[in-house]
Amino acid sequence: MTPARTLWRLVLILFALLGALPVAAQVPGQRHVQMRIVAESDAPAAGSRVALALVSVPDAGWHGYWQNPGAVGTQPRLDWTLPAGASVGPLRYPVPERLTVAGIMNYVYERPWTILTELQLPDGVAKGAVVPVQLSIDYLVCTREICVPEKAELATELTIGDGAINPERRADFDGWRRALPRPLGSPALFQAGDTLRLRVPFPASQAIGDPYFFPLTESAVDYDAPQKIARDGDALVIETKATGKPAAIEGVLATGPGKGFAIRATPGTVAAAAEPAPIRTVLIAFAGALLGGLLLNIMPCVFPILSLKALSLARSGESAVHARAEGVAYTAGAVVTCMALGGILLAIRAAGVAAGWAFQLTDPRVVLLLLVLTGGIALNLAGLFELPTPQVGNRSGRGGAFATGALAAFVATPCTGPFMGAALGSALVLPPVAAMAVFAGLGFGLALPFLLLGFVPALRRRLPKPGAWMDAFRKGLSVPMFLTALALAWILGRQAGVDGMAMGLGALLLAGLGLWWTGRRQMRGRDRAWWPGIVALVLAVASAALVQRAPSAGAATPGIAGAESFSEARLAALRAEGKPVFAYFTADWCLTCKVNERAAIETRAVAEAFGKGGVKVLVGDWTDGDPALGRFIEAHNRAGVPLYLYYAPGSREARVLPQVLTPATLTELVS
């Protein structure tokens, strides 16, 4: 800190103290911060260490200071009085807050805060002996207008015992410890000149709110200068005005209210973070999501819905206005559903839960509902029953088109095809508004074929003329939907066991029976013909609440010979041995994953090539949404599965392989 700056700081403190004198004189002895000492155990054992908490509660409108107060202020000064042989450890402060007054930055606490330390008790103290602990603390407490120096005399007594801790006291200390900055666990670097540049390792997949670096090392940065913080891969680069070149820099990187990491940085070379190009990034991610959504239309769970909707448009023979209206409504349904799922996903991740695209399919209850839904569609396509097209709000068909678009988007979530993985992975690290634009692009791509049919008359004219063939084609479309339902039943069995699969098939049978009965009653013109279907559907949906995840029976045997279940520890061990590693991440509900496994990964050519090359195979099964796997997947800029990684011997980083594999793609890795 420069002499001029030090003088300015002293002048400000002096004026603040002078301004506070009349206030202090008006209310002698008044304290604006209430303090007390609390020990985690009132009966610690002799020779043990016991945690002490200095609990501080400021009056409304007043604040105390962090151990580095910032541009103006003073840190508390503590004077302990302890028995012979006892000692206290370093003070541990919670993450502070920023307070700017007249352009001057202060690091403060405007809400209750607790400082923790540890008391080392002397050996040989008899059981039942009383150990007094006294603390005299001088501190500065301020409002935004005045400051008052205060002094508190605190004391507590500990009785030597067996070290028992009251559960309520333990809960209090656990809460206070959570407010402390966590150790980062990875080294940070800084480069100081006119500008201080600090590089802090921080996963790109980890959401961060309003980051700020609180420097603990004095004479390192200008506290009042703005901080520029940018992402650079799996790191944050912090730039601000430097005031010196210390040997090391310590501080706290705040990542949200009351949350942060303790940082220690050593000198090194830190490149400036590349200027962000959010518009370009968002456009690329949007284009990837749009292409991915477009390709979803050829998936077996979506293609029948699109085909059926196109045939209904050909059959209707209505005006171009009607066709455009249905195209827009269908698109709106798909886009709204994708954005709703994306919004829920972002909210779940903001709550600290690792989740990716198709997160809902890790819950067997959702899988059962999808089984009933796809099975019901398949039975309808097969001609088991006839139900009228939904008419929501009017008779023009726009409500039905909206519902159909929403249905197509919902049943498409198990699929992650080409272009989608990187796009959705990017969405999870973009700002929320930009991320929602990417999810909207996915829905728009999914709806694009039907939207083009509505707005391009030439495409509608190319649709085949209505005729008897349409009934046969419709029944043929039931086949991929039955296959989808069968796959969902298998997933349900994997998640909830045989009992869960039986319950799902029973719910489907019940729903099918009710809908068939409803269709028969409608054909005969019965009053309230719909009630059997409604009752059956309610019972089928209610059965989802009874499905429970089956206890894990251990890791399933991977499909490729010699493969092992993935863990980061096993991956690290294999890489330390210099082994080439192919790691892939899959889920039972991921159609693209299963196609790649059958067509490429589990082929004889790949097995022989991997055997000759000594390639070790690790398989991460994300069917149940394992959060540890989720975090690893996100660290590679993916929102879900599939993910394919190859680690060559001695390589520092993994090679991310395409999401659509061929045997040649894998055999060339070891050629």
C-alpha distance (Angstrom), angle and dihedral (degrees) to the residues before:
residue distance angle dihedral
M1 . . .
T2 3.82 . .
P3 3.84 120.2 .
A4 3.79 90.7 -115.5
R5 3.76 91.1 52.3
T6 3.82 91.7 47.1
L7 3.82 90.8 51.0
W8 3.81 91.5 48.2
R9 3.79 90.0 50.6
L10 3.81 92.1 51.2
V11 3.79 91.7 47.9
L12 3.80 91.2 52.4
I13 3.79 92.0 49.4
L14 3.82 91.1 47.7
F15 3.79 92.7 51.6
A16 3.81 90.3 46.5
L17 3.80 91.6 52.2
L18 3.79 93.5 45.9
G19 3.77 89.7 50.5
A20 3.77 90.3 52.4
L21 3.81 97.2 52.5
P22 3.82 96.8 85.3
V23 3.77 90.0 49.8
A24 3.78 92.5 50.0
A25 3.77 91.2 47.6
Q26 3.77 92.5 52.5
V27 3.81 93.6 58.8
P28 3.81 109.3 29.1
G29 3.81 114.2 -154.2
Q30 3.79 95.2 8.2
R31 3.82 115.4 145.7
H32 3.78 122.6 -158.2
V33 3.81 94.4 -162.7
Q34 3.79 118.6 54.0
M35 3.81 112.5 -148.6
R36 3.78 136.9 -173.9
I37 3.81 138.5 169.3
V38 3.80 118.2 -125.0
A39 3.82 125.4 -173.8
E40 3.81 119.2 -151.3
S41 3.81 89.1 -136.7
D42 3.79 124.1 29.1
A43 3.82 89.9 -165.3
P44 3.82 106.8 43.4
A45 3.78 122.1 171.2
A46 3.79 120.5 -106.0
G47 3.80 112.2 -92.2
S48 3.82 93.0 17.5
R49 3.79 130.8 119.7
V50 3.78 117.1 -115.4
A51 3.80 125.3 -168.6
L52 3.80 117.3 -119.9
A53 3.80 124.7 -161.5
L54 3.78 125.5 -157.4
V55 3.81 101.2 -155.6
S56 3.81 115.4 -160.6
V57 3.81 126.8 -172.5
P58 3.83 116.4 -176.3
D59 3.77 124.1 -153.5
A60 3.78 116.1 -108.4
G61 3.81 110.5 -74.4
W62 3.84 94.4 16.5
H63 3.80 129.1 103.3
G64 3.79 140.6 -169.3
Y65 3.80 129.1 -148.8
W66 3.79 138.0 -102.4
Q67 3.80 120.2 -124.4
N68 3.82 86.5 -90.5
P69 3.81 102.5 41.0
G70 3.82 94.9 -165.2
A71 3.80 123.9 -129.8
V72 3.83 94.7 -18.4
G73 3.79 131.8 22.5
T74 3.79 138.8 51.4
Q75 3.76 131.9 -101.4
P76 3.81 117.6 -120.5
R77 3.82 117.5 -87.0
L78 3.79 113.9 -142.0
D79 3.82 128.0 -163.7
W80 3.82 114.7 -171.4
T81 3.80 125.5 -158.9
L82 3.81 108.9 -160.5
P83 3.81 138.0 165.7
A84 3.79 118.1 -95.0
G85 3.78 112.2 -75.3
A86 3.81 94.9 20.3
S87 3.81 124.4 112.8
V88 3.80 140.1 173.8
G89 3.80 127.0 -131.5
P90 3.79 129.4 -134.5
L91 3.78 119.9 -56.7
R92 3.81 117.6 -105.3
Y93 3.80 114.3 -153.0
P94 3.82 126.4 -160.9
V95 3.81 120.7 -118.9
P96 3.84 107.2 -71.7
E97 3.79 131.9 -138.9
R98 3.80 131.4 -122.6
L99 3.79 121.3 -114.2
T100 3.81 120.6 -179.8
V101 3.81 117.5 -167.2
A102 3.82 118.5 178.4
G103 3.79 89.7 -17.4
I104 3.83 93.3 -52.6
M105 3.81 116.6 123.9
N106 3.80 119.4 -135.4
Y107 3.82 128.5 -177.5
V108 3.78 105.2 -143.7
Y109 3.78 150.3 145.9
E110 3.80 115.0 -119.1
R111 3.79 92.5 170.6
P112 3.83 130.8 50.5
W113 3.79 111.9 -63.5
T114 3.79 136.0 -177.2
I115 3.81 128.8 -148.9
L116 3.80 115.9 -155.2
T117 3.79 131.8 -154.6
E118 3.80 138.0 153.8
L119 3.79 128.7 -113.1
Q120 3.80 116.1 -146.3
L121 3.80 108.1 -149.6
P122 3.80 120.5 -149.1
D123 3.80 120.8 -108.3
G124 3.75 122.9 -111.6
V125 3.81 97.8 35.6
A126 3.78 109.9 147.4
K127 3.77 119.5 -114.0
G128 3.79 110.1 -97.8
A129 3.80 93.8 27.0
V130 3.80 116.4 135.2
V131 3.81 117.8 -124.3
P132 3.83 113.0 -161.5
V133 3.79 119.6 -150.6
Q134 3.81 120.1 -166.7
L135 3.78 130.6 -178.5
S136 3.77 131.0 -172.1
I137 3.80 111.3 -165.1
D138 3.80 129.5 -173.5
Y139 3.78 115.9 -165.6
L140 3.78 143.6 157.8
V141 3.79 120.9 -118.5
C142 3.80 122.3 -172.2
T143 3.75 147.0 176.8
R144 3.79 121.1 -152.6
E145 3.82 88.4 -87.8
I146 3.82 109.1 32.2
C147 3.82 140.9 25.1
V148 3.81 129.1 -149.3
P149 3.83 126.4 -167.0
E150 3.79 109.9 -136.2
K151 3.79 136.3 -174.3
A152 3.79 128.6 -154.9
E153 3.79 130.6 -168.8
L154 3.80 109.9 -153.9
A155 3.79 130.9 -179.6
T156 3.77 142.5 171.8
E157 3.80 136.6 173.0
L158 3.78 128.7 -135.3
T159 3.78 124.0 -160.3
I160 3.80 114.5 -147.5
G161 3.80 108.3 -118.3
D162 3.80 141.8 128.4
G163 3.82 98.0 -51.2
A164 3.81 96.4 -105.3
I165 3.81 115.6 167.0
N166 3.77 124.8 -153.6
P167 3.87 110.0 -122.6
E168 3.81 92.0 -130.9
R169 3.81 90.5 51.0
R170 3.80 90.2 49.0
A171 3.82 89.9 51.7
D172 3.83 90.2 52.5
F173 3.80 92.1 51.5
D174 3.79 92.0 46.1
G175 3.80 88.5 55.4
W176 3.81 92.2 48.8
R177 3.81 91.3 48.3
R178 3.80 90.8 53.3
A179 3.81 88.4 60.2
L180 3.82 91.1 59.0
P181 3.80 119.0 95.3
R182 3.79 110.9 -98.9
P183 3.79 121.4 -127.3
L184 3.80 109.5 -99.5
G185 3.80 94.1 -142.2
S186 3.83 93.6 -151.5
P187 3.81 127.4 83.9
A188 3.79 119.1 -105.4
L189 3.81 127.2 -153.6
F190 3.79 133.4 -149.7
Q191 3.78 136.0 -168.4
A192 3.79 118.1 -162.0
G193 3.78 129.9 -162.0
D194 3.77 125.5 114.9
T195 3.79 83.7 -34.6
L196 3.77 124.7 43.4
R197 3.78 111.5 -139.4
L198 3.81 116.2 -168.0
R199 3.81 123.3 -173.1
V200 3.81 114.9 -159.8
P201 3.83 121.4 -175.8
F202 3.80 107.8 -121.1
P203 3.85 125.3 156.8
A204 3.78 114.1 -109.0
S205 3.81 88.8 -136.8
Q206 3.82 92.9 58.2
A207 3.78 113.0 97.0
I208 3.79 116.1 -130.1
G209 3.77 127.6 -170.9
D210 3.81 119.1 -163.3
P211 3.83 104.7 -17.4
Y212 3.79 121.6 -159.2
F213 3.80 133.2 171.1
F214 3.82 115.3 -133.0
P215 3.81 105.8 -161.4
L216 3.78 115.3 -142.8
T217 3.81 94.4 -178.6
E218 3.79 110.2 83.1
S219 3.82 123.6 -137.9
A220 3.80 90.7 31.6
V221 3.81 107.9 97.1
D222 3.77 140.9 14.8
Y223 3.80 102.2 -106.2
D224 3.80 93.5 -155.4
A225 3.80 94.8 50.6
P226 3.80 117.6 100.5
Q227 3.79 119.4 -107.0
K228 3.78 121.9 -131.8
I229 3.81 111.7 -155.0
A230 3.80 122.2 -175.4
R231 3.79 135.6 169.0
D232 3.79 117.8 -114.6
G233 3.79 107.4 -178.8
D234 3.79 109.1 -69.8
A235 3.80 93.2 -5.7
L236 3.78 143.0 67.1
V237 3.79 119.3 -130.8
I238 3.81 114.3 -153.2
E239 3.79 119.6 -164.8
T240 3.78 125.9 -173.1
K241 3.81 140.4 139.9
A242 3.80 114.1 -67.0
T243 3.82 124.8 -142.3
G244 3.81 99.4 -177.5
K245 3.80 146.9 -4.1
P246 3.80 108.0 -108.6
A247 3.80 123.1 -175.3
A248 3.81 89.9 -117.4
I249 3.76 137.7 -1.1
E250 3.78 125.7 -136.5
G251 3.77 128.2 -175.0
V252 3.77 147.5 115.9
L253 3.79 126.7 -80.6
A254 3.80 105.1 -149.4
T255 3.81 112.9 -151.4
G256 3.79 98.9 177.6
P257 3.82 141.7 -21.2
G258 3.80 106.6 -37.4
K259 3.82 93.2 -8.5
G260 3.78 128.5 106.6
F261 3.79 150.4 125.0
A262 3.80 129.9 -111.6
I263 3.81 109.3 -120.4
R264 3.78 131.7 -160.0
A265 3.80 114.3 -179.4
T266 3.78 128.9 -171.3
P267 3.83 126.6 -159.1
G268 3.79 117.1 -82.5
T269 3.77 144.3 125.0
V270 3.79 113.4 -64.1
A271 3.78 118.5 -177.6
A272 3.77 118.9 -147.0
A273 3.77 113.2 -98.8
A274 3.76 113.9 -104.4
E275 3.76 112.9 -101.9
P276 3.78 107.1 -98.3
A277 3.76 117.5 -112.1
P278 3.80 100.1 -161.7
I279 3.80 96.2 166.6
R280 3.80 92.9 50.7
T281 3.81 91.6 44.4
V282 3.79 92.6 48.5
L283 3.80 91.9 47.2
I284 3.81 92.1 51.1
A285 3.81 91.8 47.5
F286 3.82 90.5 45.7
A287 3.81 91.2 51.3
G288 3.80 91.2 48.7
A289 3.80 91.7 49.7
L290 3.83 91.1 47.1
L291 3.82 92.4 52.0
G292 3.79 90.7 44.0
G293 3.80 91.2 51.2
L294 3.80 90.6 47.9
L295 3.82 90.9 54.4
L296 3.81 90.8 49.7
N297 3.80 87.9 72.9
I298 3.80 90.8 75.6
M299 3.81 92.2 54.9
P300 3.82 113.7 109.6
C301 3.79 93.4 -118.2
V302 3.83 94.3 52.6
F303 3.81 105.3 31.1
P304 3.84 95.0 70.4
I305 3.80 91.4 51.4
L306 3.81 92.7 49.4
S307 3.82 92.1 44.9
L308 3.77 93.2 48.5
K309 3.79 91.3 49.6
A310 3.81 91.1 48.8
L311 3.81 91.1 49.7
S312 3.79 90.9 49.7
L313 3.80 88.2 53.9
A314 3.81 90.9 50.6
R315 3.79 91.9 47.0
S316 3.80 95.0 49.2
G317 3.82 94.7 58.8
E318 3.79 89.1 -165.6
S319 3.80 128.6 150.6
A320 3.79 128.1 -64.5
V321 3.81 88.2 -110.5
H322 3.80 89.9 58.5
A323 3.83 91.5 48.1
R324 3.80 92.6 50.7
A325 3.80 92.0 47.1
E326 3.80 91.5 52.9
G327 3.81 91.4 46.4
V328 3.80 91.6 52.8
A329 3.82 92.5 45.5
Y330 3.82 92.3 48.9
T331 3.82 89.9 49.5
A332 3.79 91.7 48.2
G333 3.80 90.8 52.7
A334 3.80 92.6 50.9
V335 3.80 94.7 44.5
V336 3.81 95.0 45.7
T337 3.81 91.9 49.5
C338 3.82 93.9 48.5
M339 3.80 90.8 47.7
A340 3.81 91.4 47.8
L341 3.81 91.6 51.3
G342 3.81 89.9 45.3
G343 3.80 91.8 49.4
I344 3.80 91.7 50.8
L345 3.80 89.7 48.2
L346 3.82 92.1 51.9
A347 3.82 90.8 47.6
I348 3.81 91.4 51.2
R349 3.79 91.1 49.7
A350 3.80 91.7 46.7
A351 3.81 87.1 57.4
G352 3.81 88.4 59.6
V353 3.80 99.6 -101.3
A354 3.79 118.9 132.9
A355 3.79 106.5 -126.2
G356 3.77 136.9 150.2
W357 3.78 140.4 -169.4
A358 3.84 111.6 -49.7
F359 3.81 87.3 25.7
Q360 3.80 89.4 150.2
L361 3.81 91.9 65.3
T362 3.79 90.8 68.7
D363 3.82 86.9 71.9
P364 3.84 113.2 79.3
R365 3.82 90.8 -150.2
V366 3.80 90.8 61.9
V367 3.81 90.2 45.8
L368 3.82 89.8 54.1
L369 3.80 91.3 51.2
L370 3.81 90.5 49.6
L371 3.81 89.3 48.8
V372 3.81 90.9 54.8
L373 3.80 91.0 45.3
T374 3.82 97.7 48.9
G375 3.79 92.0 39.2
G376 3.79 90.5 52.4
I377 3.81 90.8 49.9
A378 3.82 90.3 49.4
L379 3.81 92.1 50.4
N380 3.80 90.1 48.9
L381 3.81 92.1 50.0
A382 3.80 90.0 48.1
G383 3.80 89.4 57.2
L384 3.81 99.4 -112.8
F385 3.79 89.6 133.3
E386 3.81 139.1 -0.3
L387 3.77 122.0 -136.3
P388 3.78 127.6 177.5
T389 3.80 118.8 -103.3
P390 3.83 109.9 -95.8
Q391 3.77 113.3 -97.3
V392 3.78 110.2 -163.2
G393 3.76 115.9 -172.6
N394 3.79 97.7 -22.2
R395 3.82 143.5 19.4
S396 3.79 97.7 -110.0
G397 3.81 94.2 92.8
R398 3.80 95.6 -115.9
G399 3.79 91.7 114.8
G400 3.79 90.6 52.0
A401 3.81 91.1 47.3
F402 3.81 90.7 51.6
A403 3.81 91.1 50.1
T404 3.80 91.1 47.9
G405 3.82 92.1 51.1
A406 3.80 90.2 49.5
L407 3.80 90.2 48.7
A408 3.81 92.1 50.6
A409 3.81 91.3 51.1
F410 3.79 93.6 47.6
V411 3.80 97.0 49.2
A412 3.83 90.1 45.0
T413 3.83 94.2 63.5
P414 3.84 95.6 92.5
C415 3.80 88.8 64.8
T416 3.79 126.2 82.9
G417 3.76 110.7 177.9
P418 3.79 136.5 172.6
F419 3.84 115.6 -44.2
M420 3.81 92.1 12.1
G421 3.81 99.7 87.0
A422 3.80 98.2 58.0
A423 3.81 92.2 38.6
L424 3.79 94.7 52.6
G425 3.80 90.9 41.0
S426 3.79 88.6 55.7
A427 3.79 90.3 48.5
L428 3.80 90.6 60.9
V429 3.81 92.8 60.3
L430 3.81 97.1 39.8
P431 3.81 123.4 91.8
P432 3.81 111.6 -83.3
V433 3.82 95.3 -104.1
A434 3.80 92.1 50.7
A435 3.82 91.1 44.7
M436 3.79 91.0 53.8
A437 3.81 88.8 51.7
V438 3.82 88.8 57.1
F439 3.80 91.8 50.3
A440 3.79 88.4 49.3
G441 3.82 88.3 53.0
L442 3.80 89.5 55.9
G443 3.80 91.3 53.7
F444 3.79 91.9 44.6
G445 3.81 91.7 52.3
L446 3.79 90.6 48.9
A447 3.82 91.2 52.5
L448 3.81 97.1 39.0
P449 3.86 98.2 96.8
F450 3.80 93.3 54.0
L451 3.81 91.3 41.5
L452 3.82 89.4 55.1
L453 3.80 90.0 49.7
G454 3.77 88.8 55.5
F455 3.80 96.3 48.5
V456 3.82 103.2 33.3
P457 3.84 111.4 66.1
A458 3.82 91.5 -169.8
L459 3.81 89.8 63.1
R460 3.80 92.0 49.2
R461 3.80 90.2 50.8
R462 3.80 89.2 55.9
L463 3.79 91.1 58.5
P464 3.82 110.6 105.5
K465 3.79 117.0 -100.3
P466 3.79 116.8 -99.4
G467 3.78 115.1 -94.6
A468 3.78 146.4 128.3
W469 3.81 90.2 -64.6
M470 3.80 89.3 72.4
D471 3.79 92.8 70.4
A472 3.81 91.6 52.9
F473 3.81 91.0 45.8
R474 3.77 90.8 50.2
K475 3.81 91.2 52.3
G476 3.80 88.3 49.0
L477 3.79 89.7 55.0
S478 3.79 88.6 60.4
V479 3.83 89.6 70.5
P480 3.84 97.6 71.3
M481 3.81 89.6 42.5
F482 3.81 90.5 52.5
L483 3.81 88.2 49.4
T484 3.80 89.6 51.2
A485 3.80 90.6 50.6
L486 3.81 89.9 48.2
A487 3.82 90.5 51.7
L488 3.81 90.4 49.8
A489 3.82 90.2 50.3
W490 3.80 88.7 53.0
I491 3.82 91.3 49.6
L492 3.79 89.8 49.4
G493 3.79 89.2 52.1
R494 3.79 90.7 51.7
Q495 3.79 91.7 49.9
A496 3.81 103.0 36.7
G497 3.80 103.3 19.9
V498 3.78 129.2 -126.1
D499 3.80 92.2 -46.1
G500 3.81 91.1 54.6
M501 3.81 92.1 48.5
A502 3.81 90.8 49.0
M503 3.81 90.5 50.1
G504 3.81 90.8 50.2
L505 3.81 93.5 49.7
G506 3.80 89.5 45.8
A507 3.80 90.6 52.4
L508 3.81 89.5 50.0
L509 3.82 91.6 49.5
L510 3.79 90.7 48.7
A511 3.82 92.4 49.0
G512 3.81 91.7 46.6
L513 3.79 92.2 49.8
G514 3.80 92.3 49.8
L515 3.79 93.0 48.3
W516 3.81 91.7 46.8
W517 3.80 90.2 51.3
T518 3.80 90.6 48.1
G519 3.80 90.7 51.3
R520 3.81 91.7 50.4
R521 3.81 92.4 49.9
Q522 3.82 91.2 49.6
M523 3.81 91.1 52.6
R524 3.81 89.0 54.7
G525 3.81 92.9 47.2
R526 3.80 94.9 -117.6
D527 3.79 119.8 172.3
R528 3.80 115.1 -109.5
A529 3.78 88.4 10.5
W530 3.80 91.5 165.1
W531 3.80 99.3 65.3
P532 3.85 99.1 89.7
G533 3.81 90.6 53.2
I534 3.81 93.1 46.7
V535 3.82 92.5 49.2
A536 3.80 92.5 46.5
L537 3.80 93.2 48.3
V538 3.82 92.3 48.1
L539 3.81 90.8 51.4
A540 3.82 91.8 45.5
V541 3.80 92.4 50.5
A542 3.81 91.9 44.4
S543 3.81 89.8 55.2
A544 3.81 88.2 67.9
A545 3.80 88.8 72.9
L546 3.82 89.4 62.4
V547 3.80 95.7 55.1
Q548 3.78 114.2 102.8
R549 3.76 130.5 -175.1
A550 3.78 111.6 -101.3
P551 3.81 116.1 -120.6
S552 3.78 112.7 -96.2
A553 3.78 113.8 -96.5
G554 3.79 92.5 -163.5
A555 3.73 131.0 -86.9
A556 3.76 115.5 -32.6
T557 3.78 118.1 -120.0
P558 3.80 106.9 -97.1
G559 3.78 117.2 -122.6
I560 3.83 99.4 -120.8
A561 3.79 116.5 74.3
G562 3.80 114.2 -99.8
A563 3.80 94.6 10.9
E564 3.79 121.1 145.0
S565 3.77 133.4 -155.1
F566 3.80 112.0 -93.7
S567 3.77 123.6 -106.9
E568 3.77 128.5 155.5
A569 3.80 89.8 -126.2
R570 3.82 92.0 55.0
L571 3.80 91.1 45.8
A572 3.81 90.8 52.1
A573 3.81 91.3 48.3
L574 3.81 93.3 51.3
R575 3.80 92.4 47.0
A576 3.80 90.4 48.9
E577 3.81 87.7 55.7
G578 3.81 89.5 53.7
K579 3.81 93.9 -114.6
P580 3.81 121.8 151.6
V581 3.81 108.5 -118.4
F582 3.81 131.8 -159.3
A583 3.80 110.0 -165.6
Y584 3.76 121.9 -176.3
F585 3.78 132.1 179.9
T586 3.78 121.8 -149.0
A587 3.80 143.8 159.9
D588 3.78 133.2 -153.8
W589 3.80 90.5 -120.7
C590 3.83 94.4 52.2
L591 3.80 109.3 99.2
T592 3.81 94.0 -172.3
C593 3.81 89.3 52.5
K594 3.79 93.1 53.4
V595 3.81 93.3 46.5
N596 3.81 90.7 51.7
E597 3.79 91.7 47.6
R598 3.79 94.0 51.3
A599 3.81 97.1 38.7
A600 3.80 100.7 39.2
I601 3.81 121.6 -0.9
E602 3.82 99.2 49.9
T603 3.81 96.5 41.7
R604 3.81 123.0 119.5
A605 3.82 92.9 -120.2
V606 3.80 91.9 57.3
A607 3.81 92.8 44.6
E608 3.81 91.2 52.5
A609 3.81 93.4 45.8
F610 3.80 92.7 48.3
G611 3.80 90.7 46.3
K612 3.81 92.8 52.9
G613 3.80 92.2 44.4
G614 3.79 94.6 46.6
V615 3.80 91.7 -123.0
K616 3.79 114.2 171.2
V617 3.80 115.6 -145.6
L618 3.80 123.6 -146.7
V619 3.80 121.5 -172.6
G620 3.80 123.5 -158.1
D621 3.81 111.9 -161.8
W622 3.81 108.4 -157.5
T623 3.82 96.1 174.7
D624 3.81 92.0 115.7
G625 3.81 95.0 40.9
D626 3.81 96.9 -110.2
P627 3.85 103.0 -160.0
A628 3.82 92.7 -146.3
L629 3.80 90.3 56.9
G630 3.80 89.6 42.7
R631 3.80 91.8 57.5
F632 3.81 91.5 47.9
I633 3.81 91.7 49.7
E634 3.80 91.5 48.8
A635 3.81 90.6 50.6
H636 3.81 86.6 65.3
N637 3.82 93.2 54.0
R638 3.79 95.6 -103.3
A639 3.79 127.0 129.6
G640 3.80 94.0 -156.5
V641 3.77 146.0 -28.6
P642 2.96 146.3 -5.9
L643 3.79 100.8 59.2
Y644 3.82 122.3 160.3
L645 3.82 121.8 -169.4
Y646 3.79 131.7 -179.4
Y647 3.81 122.3 -164.7
A648 3.78 112.7 -163.9
P649 3.83 116.2 -153.8
G650 3.79 109.9 -81.4
S651 3.81 94.3 6.3
R652 3.79 118.7 139.3
E653 3.79 97.1 -151.1
A654 3.77 135.8 35.3
R655 3.77 121.8 -108.4
V656 3.81 108.4 -126.0
L657 3.80 109.4 -140.0
P658 3.84 126.3 -150.6
Q659 3.79 118.9 -84.3
V660 3.80 91.6 -122.4
L661 3.81 109.8 60.3
T662 3.77 134.3 -164.7
P663 3.81 126.5 -170.6
A664 3.81 88.5 -109.3
T665 3.80 90.7 56.6
L666 3.80 89.5 60.1
T667 3.80 101.1 36.4
E668 3.81 90.7 52.1
L669 3.80 88.7 61.8
V670 3.81 90.7 73.5
S671 3.78 100.5 28.8
